[in-house]
Amino acid sequence: MREGAFVARRSNPYRSLFAESRKRNRRSKLSSAESTVITYRKLIRYVSRNGETVSKARDYIAKLAASGRYHFAAEEMRKVLGVSRDAAKLALYRLGKRGLVASPARGFYIIVPPEYKRLGSLPADQFLPGLMEWRKTRYYAGLLSAAQYHGAGHQRPQEFQVMVEKNQRPIECGSVGVSFIARKKVRAVPVQSFNTPRGTISVSTVEATAVDLAGYPHHAGGFDQIATILVELAEKIEPKRLVAAAKTAPLPWAQRLGYLLERVGAKEQASLLKTYVEENARDWTALVPGARRARARRADDWLLYVNAEVEPEA
């Protein structure tokens, strides 16, 4: 029996298999440990490099702000710093988390100074000129936003309103909102420049603003609010310039605007506009587009169906 048992132990095929398995496990553990060490070394180098990139990016925006410039393109920064796109993207993400920069449009960044940190952005009029130049897009601040520049502060728009040739997606940057409104003949609309703390912004003239308000009542809070604004703007409107601005818009806009100006007591400002309408208008139009006009009274001088009562707000 003992001899048989001895023979069995000698001929056991599993002993060598178990031994080989233990060797493989030891080698695997050593290989895994070496791999972990290599991974951590790479991670340390990666974090170190990115820490340097973030520091360089912070210096970059500090120099821009010191020079009076508060906007830049991500690609521009990447080239200056000489880093990869991924490294630049990560650095901007970290600066954004710290509230130092914000991005109103993909690839375009603004520097947020301490006084606007709670806002999470520069005010719209301080970054829009740079953004539109970067996009190579003609624009002007219009409607309620333009009216504010001309002294009509009765109603502050919830979003900064910008007129462009083609529709663009609205912007939400921090607590700042911007809406874009498509307008034909944008390049022909009379504009003027206003100073901002970061430069200048293009704004429709007071006459062009009045014309646009008559053309976009749904973007301006309705005709009661438009009439209220016209009361505040009327003294600044010059009749000849008003006709020039009206020629950049559809004729029904002039018909509505002329009636509204007379309604708020600005007959002198509307005098030359009335001559323009009399010489060019052939069709009647409604004060409120799309609304019923069956029982509307007529404003014959303006070929206008007055299908809504208009009362300036007190």
Secondary structure, 3 states (H helix, E strand, C coil): CHHHHHHHHHCCCHHHHHHHHHHHHHHHHHHHHHHHHHHHHHHHHHHHHHHHHHHHHHHHHHHHHHCCCCEEEHHHHHHHHCCCHHHHHHHHHHHHHCCCEEEEECCEEEECCHHHCCCCCCCHHHHHHHHHHHHCCCEEECHHHHHHHCCCCCCCCCCEEEEECCCCCCEEECCEEEEEEECCCHHHCCEEEEEECCEEEEEECHHHHHHHHHHCHHHCCCHHHHHHHHHHHHHHCCHHHHHHHHCCCCHHHHHHHHHHHHHCCCHHHHHHHHHHHHHHCCCCEECCCCCCCCCCEEEHHHCEEECCCCCCCC
